[in-house]
Amino acid sequence: GARKRKRSGAIARPPCDEAALQPPRCEAPLSETPVLVNRSPALTLWAACVAQRLGHDWQASLSLATALAAMFARAKGRSLGLPQPATNKFDAATQSVDLLGEAVPALYTSRG
C-alpha cells in the first residue's frame, strides 16, 4: 500500500491584511444601492431550476434553459429592430418542452 508522508514542519502562512478581509464600505445605504444583474444568466438559472422540478435531469435542464434564454434574447433583438440570424429548422424528431410558458424545441438523443 501507499505510505503516508510525514510533514517536515508547519506550513508558513503569508501575512494577512485585515483591511482586505473587511467588506467594502459603501457611502449609500444598501437599500438605495442599485444592483445590476444581467438577465440572461439569471433567467438561465431560474429556468434550469424549474425544468429540474418538472422532472428533467440537470444537464437537460441546463440545455432547455439555455435554449429558452436564447429564444428570449432573439425576441428582444427583434423588438429592438436588430437584424436576426437565420434560424434553424427542426426536423420531425424534434419535440417541444413547455418551460415558463414557452414551447422550447428539444431533440432527445441516445446521449440524453
Secondary structure, 3 states (H helix, E strand, C coil): CCCCCCCCCCCCCCCCCHHHHCCCCCCCCHHHCCCCCCHHHHHHHHHHHHHHHCCCCHHHHHHHHHHHHHHHHHHHHHHCCCCCCCCCCCCCCCEEEEECCEEEEECCCCCC
